[in-house]
Amino acid sequence: MQFSEILGQDHIKNHLTKSADLGRIPHAQLFVGPEGSGTLAMAIAYAQYIICNNINSQNEGENLACNLKFQKISHPDLHFIYPTVSTEDVKTKPKSIDFIAEWRLFLEQNIYGSLFDWYQVLGVKNKQGEIRVDDAQEILKLLALKSFEGGHKIVIIWMADKLNIAASNKLLKLLEEPTDKTVFILISENEEDIIQTIRSRCQVLHFNGLPENIISEALISNENADPKTALKIAHQAQGNYNKAIQLLQPDSETTFFEKWFVDWVRAAFRAKGNAAAIQDLIQWSEQIAALGRETQKKFLHFCIDMFRQALLLNYQTPKLVYIEPQVEKFKLENFAPFVNGNNINDIFKELSDAMYHIERNGNAKIILTDLSIKLTRLIHKK
């Protein structure tokens, strides 16, 4: 992975290469950034720069064999830990190494992919991924081996906020007593979800969302997008290159989310003073409850964005509105007057509570039905 392949983030590239050139490589670093900002791509490029002793930011050097191994994500001194679930093939105690073939394919297809995309590869359904203590024990064994290149060994922990308590405690011991020339790179979108004792032992680098011009240029050069379409999608992506790629697809998840959202609010409007319409809300709840938990959580995040966009439009700030619903006969400007300062806090609270309970394995049908009935009251609140 070359630094030149990573979109934007030039200040971080310069910091990492200069610190490596000076031999100032922290044994534990935490890359924090929103989805689609390139944290994982940067970690792999940085690992390649260190392990292969490359000489410039293009990740070019005399060790061609080493660089070739990195192109295939198969270097013996580079190790990955990421969330996993039990599957038909791995029924108990799943570890990252059990899914290394799927992981390499995932990186090859879209290195900016999200946790949700990885879960789709695993086929999580109603399961929720996590990083278990077995992964930490596996890494402990691997780090005991001699380095293949005779230099550094690097462990990339993707979505470190998914470490369970046992894995966190085991990792903490590794961070407190690191073996010689071992580098840990933790990656997270939610820094606060990582236990404080681990965070305090890491040097933290914060990534920003990507600028619109960077995303639009990448869509034109990498995806052959029309310049006008690329500019529009870059604005809608809000700094997330992974989302921009998905928005290019005609059957993207956003299309389904928009339809589910519109069906939901329309049923909620009909339910006012019409007890029979409650049945529509119950049917809607059953439809969403049939989806996997990760899809439900992502959809509720989308709902929060929709309500936020409606609020901005209601408060006369159209320049900040980036969502353009494609559902027939649904206009955000017509919906916006029903989202205001009197109900927005309650709407956000109910959506956040629903996500909390779904994440903790609550009955999705009951949770969503309750949420729907509350929404019926809230959107008519004056």
Phi, psi and omega per residue, in radians:
M1 nan 2.090 -3.141
Q2 -1.606 2.550 3.085
F3 -1.044 -0.531 -3.124
S4 -1.182 -0.347 3.113
E5 -1.417 -0.220 -3.105
I6 -1.528 2.299 -3.099
L7 -1.340 2.233 3.061
G8 1.046 -2.610 3.100
Q9 0.977 0.621 -3.072
D10 -1.077 -0.632 -3.118
H11 -1.133 -0.586 3.120
I12 -1.304 -0.695 3.076
K13 -0.998 -0.819 -3.115
N14 -1.112 -0.713 3.141
H15 -1.100 -0.789 -3.082
L16 -1.178 -0.762 -3.122
T17 -1.185 -0.700 -3.129
K18 -1.171 -0.742 3.139
S19 -1.150 -0.634 3.106
A20 -1.189 -0.719 3.132
D21 -1.079 -0.590 -3.130
L22 -1.488 -0.023 -3.135
G23 1.349 0.246 -3.135
R24 -1.737 1.354 -3.109
I25 -1.895 1.874 3.129
P26 -1.073 2.543 -3.113
H27 -1.327 -0.287 3.123
A28 -2.524 2.154 3.115
Q29 -2.257 2.605 3.118
L30 -2.134 2.025 3.082
F31 -1.657 2.049 -3.116
V32 -2.029 2.185 3.132
G33 -2.916 2.755 3.126
P34 -1.218 2.857 3.090
E35 -0.931 2.426 3.065
G36 1.348 0.234 -3.134
S37 -1.641 -0.199 3.047
G38 1.715 0.390 -3.121
T39 -1.105 -0.771 -3.124
L40 -1.195 -0.738 3.103
A41 -1.056 -0.719 3.134
M42 -1.139 -0.695 -3.129
A43 -1.115 -0.710 -3.132
I44 -1.208 -0.739 3.119
A45 -1.104 -0.703 3.119
Y46 -1.128 -0.740 3.104
A47 -1.078 -0.729 3.131
Q48 -1.117 -0.710 -3.137
Y49 -1.060 -0.702 -3.101
I50 -1.336 -0.898 -3.009
I51 -1.179 -0.697 -3.083
C52 -1.541 0.049 -3.136
N53 0.908 0.826 -3.111
N54 -1.281 2.842 -2.925
I55 -1.931 -0.150 3.117
N56 -2.654 3.058 -3.055
S57 -1.217 -0.144 3.070
Q58 -1.468 0.011 -3.095
N59 1.007 0.844 3.079
E60 -1.985 2.445 3.129
G61 -2.871 -3.093 -3.096
E62 -1.352 -0.352 -3.084
N63 -1.471 1.331 -3.067
L64 -1.142 -0.638 -3.131
A65 -1.111 -0.699 3.123
C66 -1.118 -0.810 -3.138
N67 -1.124 -0.601 3.112
L68 -1.147 -0.687 3.113
K69 -1.096 -0.637 3.128
F70 -1.221 -0.560 3.093
Q71 -1.068 -0.525 3.137
K72 -1.732 0.130 -3.120
I73 0.880 0.844 -3.071
S74 -2.357 0.414 -3.120
H75 -1.304 2.338 -3.086
P76 -1.109 -0.376 -3.121
D77 -1.629 0.028 3.108
L78 -1.945 2.145 -3.095
H79 -2.161 2.548 -3.125
F80 -2.115 2.508 2.931
I81 -2.234 2.362 -3.109
Y82 -2.677 2.826 -3.119
P83 -1.106 2.477 3.120
T84 -2.429 2.926 3.054
V85 -2.395 2.861 3.045
S86 -1.287 2.499 -3.117
T87 -2.320 -3.061 3.096
E88 -1.089 -0.616 -3.116
D89 -1.477 -0.587 -3.140
V90 -2.102 1.622 -2.976
K91 -1.443 -0.531 -3.111
T92 -2.358 2.647 3.084
K93 0.791 1.014 3.134
P94 -1.162 2.454 3.092
K95 -2.209 2.819 -3.125
S96 -1.022 -0.703 -3.105
I97 -1.072 -0.425 3.133
D98 -1.205 -0.351 -3.077
F99 -2.096 0.466 -3.044
I100 -1.127 -0.589 3.130
A101 -1.158 -0.776 3.103
E102 -1.133 -0.641 -3.138
W103 -1.133 -0.774 3.125
R104 -1.115 -0.681 3.096
L105 -1.143 -0.703 3.107
F106 -1.040 -0.797 3.134
L107 -1.161 -0.653 -3.133
E108 -1.158 -0.662 -3.088
Q109 -1.315 -0.722 3.135
N110 -2.858 1.736 -3.091
I111 -1.240 -0.180 3.063
Y112 -1.638 0.136 -3.092
G113 -1.036 2.687 -3.080
S114 -1.651 3.020 3.061
L115 -1.081 -0.659 3.110
F116 -1.089 -0.707 3.107
D117 -1.092 -0.708 3.117
W118 -1.145 -0.692 3.100
Y119 -1.103 -0.587 3.098
Q120 -1.139 -0.645 3.087
V121 -1.115 -0.726 -3.126
L122 -1.301 -0.397 -3.076
G123 1.222 0.975 -2.999
V124 -1.219 -0.513 -3.075
K125 0.961 -2.055 -3.109
N126 -1.592 0.040 3.131
K127 -1.453 2.801 3.099
Q128 -2.185 2.232 -3.063
G129 -1.259 2.657 3.039
E130 -2.725 2.879 3.068
I131 -1.792 2.114 -2.998
R132 -1.777 2.972 -3.106
V133 -1.119 -0.462 3.125
D134 -1.061 -0.585 3.085
D135 -1.141 -0.771 3.141
A136 -1.108 -0.673 3.112
Q137 -1.164 -0.666 3.103
E138 -1.109 -0.742 3.123
I139 -1.130 -0.658 3.112
L140 -1.032 -0.692 3.105
K141 -1.182 -0.765 -3.106
L142 -1.149 -0.650 -3.127
L143 -1.248 -0.297 3.103
A144 -1.321 -0.286 3.135
L145 -1.419 2.748 3.126
K146 -1.257 2.516 3.126
S147 -1.099 2.371 -3.129
F148 -1.117 -0.730 -3.113
E149 -1.562 -0.100 -3.113
G150 1.424 0.175 -3.123
G151 -2.161 -2.234 -3.076
H152 -1.389 2.654 2.926
K153 -2.029 2.351 -3.040
I154 -2.169 2.340 3.099
V155 -2.020 2.102 3.088
I156 -1.799 2.088 3.119
I157 -1.869 1.780 -3.084
W158 -1.496 2.322 -3.082
M159 1.029 1.006 -3.085
A160 -1.109 -0.312 3.107
D161 -1.224 -0.158 3.097
K162 -1.615 0.121 3.053
L163 -1.144 2.258 3.047
N164 -1.404 3.059 -3.016
I165 -1.064 -0.773 -3.118
A166 -1.109 -0.747 3.129
A167 -1.172 -0.670 3.125
S168 -1.076 -0.751 -3.138
N169 -1.154 -0.696 3.113
K170 -1.155 -0.737 3.119
L171 -1.146 -0.664 3.139
L172 -1.010 -0.699 3.118
K173 -1.137 -0.673 3.108
L174 -1.145 -0.648 3.142
L175 -1.263 -0.563 3.137
E176 -1.303 -0.584 -3.111
E177 -2.227 1.143 -3.074
P178 -1.198 2.515 3.044
T179 -1.291 2.824 -3.064
D180 -1.083 2.382 3.103
K181 0.963 0.729 3.049
T182 -1.990 2.284 -3.119
V183 -2.115 2.242 3.043
F184 -1.842 2.253 3.047
I185 -2.087 1.904 3.103
L186 -1.636 2.469 -3.126
I187 -2.205 2.340 -3.128
S188 -2.683 2.621 2.984
E189 -1.671 -0.299 -3.080
N190 -2.238 1.510 -3.063
E191 -1.015 -0.663 -3.069
E192 -1.190 -0.293 -3.136
D193 -1.453 -0.094 3.070
I194 -1.606 2.368 -3.069
I195 -1.050 2.535 -3.018
Q196 -1.034 -0.635 -3.104
T197 -1.125 -0.547 3.071
I198 -1.341 -0.791 -3.134
R199 -1.025 -0.660 -3.077
S200 -1.192 -0.283 -3.130
R201 -1.747 0.115 -3.116
C202 -2.034 2.537 2.945
Q203 -1.453 2.133 -2.997
V204 -1.689 2.303 3.025
L205 -2.093 2.208 -3.120
H206 -1.762 2.252 3.106
F207 -1.750 2.453 3.048
N208 -1.673 2.807 2.982
G209 -1.075 2.716 -3.057
L210 -1.376 2.487 3.081
P211 -1.107 2.675 -3.096
E212 -1.070 -0.678 -3.109
N213 -1.153 -0.610 3.102
I214 -1.147 -0.774 -3.131
I215 -1.144 -0.787 -3.110
S216 -1.117 -0.707 3.114
E217 -1.119 -0.682 3.126
A218 -1.176 -0.676 3.123
L219 -1.132 -0.657 3.137
I220 -1.208 -0.792 -3.058
S221 -1.405 -0.666 -3.059
N222 -1.609 -0.566 -3.043
E223 -1.993 0.074 -3.137
N224 0.964 0.667 -3.130
A225 -1.362 2.619 3.038
D226 -1.155 2.381 -3.085
P227 -0.933 -0.724 -3.134
K228 -1.166 -0.750 3.106
T229 -1.145 -0.683 -3.129
A230 -1.085 -0.727 3.121
L231 -1.124 -0.731 -3.140
K232 -1.124 -0.804 -3.121
I233 -1.189 -0.657 3.119
A234 -1.056 -0.639 3.099
H235 -1.192 -0.732 -3.119
Q236 -1.234 -0.484 -3.068
A237 -1.250 -0.388 3.083
Q238 0.951 0.860 3.059
G239 1.443 0.075 -3.062
N240 -1.902 1.830 -3.094
Y241 -1.190 -0.588 3.105
N242 -1.091 -0.736 3.111
K243 -1.140 -0.650 3.127
A244 -1.071 -0.743 3.115
I245 -1.092 -0.720 -3.134
Q246 -1.175 -0.655 -3.136
L247 -1.156 -0.382 3.088
L248 -1.218 -0.434 -3.092
Q249 -1.417 2.333 -3.115
P250 -1.140 -0.457 -3.122
D251 -1.929 0.717 -3.117
S252 -1.204 2.843 -3.136
E253 -1.074 -0.506 -3.141
T254 -1.047 -0.614 3.113
T255 -1.070 -0.786 3.119
F256 -1.192 -0.726 3.140
F257 -1.058 -0.733 3.132
E258 -1.062 -0.775 -3.131
K259 -1.114 -0.776 3.130
W260 -1.081 -0.707 -3.123
F261 -1.142 -0.806 -3.122
V262 -1.123 -0.751 3.084
D263 -1.021 -0.680 -3.109
W264 -1.141 -0.929 -3.084
V265 -1.207 -0.565 3.085
R266 -1.147 -0.721 3.090
A267 -1.140 -0.631 3.124
A268 -1.156 -0.661 3.085
F269 -1.157 -0.731 -3.130
R270 -1.159 -0.476 -3.042
A271 -1.281 -0.250 3.138
K272 -1.178 2.023 3.124
G273 1.241 0.204 -3.118
N274 -2.358 1.621 -3.063
A275 -1.061 -0.537 -3.124
A276 -1.126 -0.502 -3.106
A277 -1.253 -0.264 3.092
I278 -1.044 -0.518 3.124
Q279 -1.060 -0.607 3.101
D280 -1.105 -0.702 3.126
L281 -1.161 -0.652 3.120
I282 -1.156 -0.731 3.109
Q283 -1.120 -0.699 3.107
W284 -1.085 -0.761 -3.140
S285 -1.078 -0.685 3.111
E286 -1.145 -0.669 3.130
Q287 -1.103 -0.836 -3.120
I288 -1.236 -0.598 -3.139
A289 -1.145 -0.397 -3.140
A290 -1.319 -0.210 3.124
L291 -1.427 2.911 3.076
G292 -1.206 2.759 -3.096
R293 -1.061 -0.678 -3.129
E294 -1.129 -0.673 3.091
T295 -1.149 -0.718 3.105
Q296 -1.055 -0.781 -3.139
K297 -1.122 -0.727 -3.136
K298 -1.171 -0.657 3.104
F299 -1.120 -0.723 3.126
L300 -1.150 -0.596 3.014
H301 -1.077 -0.726 3.110
F302 -1.080 -0.707 3.117
C303 -1.063 -0.719 3.096
I304 -1.046 -0.757 3.104
D305 -1.067 -0.734 -3.136
M306 -1.098 -0.779 3.113
F307 -1.141 -0.667 3.116
R308 -1.126 -0.726 3.123
Q309 -1.135 -0.698 3.099
A310 -1.104 -0.695 3.119
L311 -1.102 -0.770 3.120
L312 -1.071 -0.696 3.128
L313 -1.189 -0.675 3.112
N314 -1.116 -0.577 -3.125
Y315 -1.648 0.391 2.980
Q316 1.062 0.782 3.038
T317 -2.196 1.090 -3.052
P318 -1.093 -0.408 -3.127
K319 -1.173 -0.376 3.133
L320 -1.584 -0.048 -3.123
V321 -1.559 2.134 -3.091
Y322 -2.060 -0.237 3.139
I323 -1.483 2.282 3.108
E324 -2.168 1.580 -3.094
P325 -1.011 2.442 -3.120
Q326 -1.845 0.028 -3.129
V327 -1.213 2.358 -3.068
E328 -1.032 2.350 3.061
K329 1.110 0.293 3.056
F330 -1.974 2.089 3.116
K331 -2.092 2.277 -3.096
L332 -1.079 -0.605 -3.130
E333 -1.168 -0.460 3.078
N334 -1.373 -0.512 3.134
F335 -1.437 -0.500 -3.023
A336 -0.953 -0.705 -3.110
P337 -1.039 -0.311 -3.122
F338 -1.562 -0.004 3.108
V339 -2.072 2.012 -3.032
N340 -2.605 -3.061 -3.092
G341 -1.134 -0.332 -3.113
N342 -1.421 -0.385 -3.090
N343 -2.201 -0.189 -3.009
I344 -1.127 -0.685 3.140
N345 -1.125 -0.706 3.125
D346 -1.181 -0.667 3.113
I347 -1.109 -0.816 3.120
F348 -1.059 -0.727 -3.125
K349 -1.098 -0.776 -3.117
E350 -1.151 -0.701 3.111
L351 -1.153 -0.736 3.133
S352 -1.144 -0.714 3.109
D353 -1.110 -0.698 3.129
A354 -1.085 -0.754 3.096
M355 -1.083 -0.720 -3.138
Y356 -1.042 -0.817 -3.082
H357 -1.254 -0.617 3.094
I358 -1.146 -0.724 -3.139
E359 -1.096 -0.482 -3.139
R360 -1.725 0.497 2.985
N361 1.143 0.531 3.029
G362 -1.237 2.863 3.121
N363 -1.217 1.925 -3.017
A364 -1.088 -0.645 -3.117
K365 -1.102 -0.787 3.126
I366 -1.151 -0.771 -3.117
I367 -1.064 -0.820 -3.078
L368 -1.265 -0.606 3.082
T369 -1.136 -0.772 3.092
D370 -1.065 -0.763 3.110
L371 -1.064 -0.729 -3.106
S372 -1.123 -0.752 3.135
I373 -1.138 -0.695 3.098
K374 -1.149 -0.665 3.129
L375 -1.100 -0.653 3.117
T376 -0.973 -0.708 3.135
R377 -1.296 -0.748 -3.004
L378 -1.186 -0.705 -3.070
I379 -1.288 -0.181 3.054
H380 -1.782 0.102 3.138
K381 -1.312 2.219 -3.083
K382 -1.732 nan nan
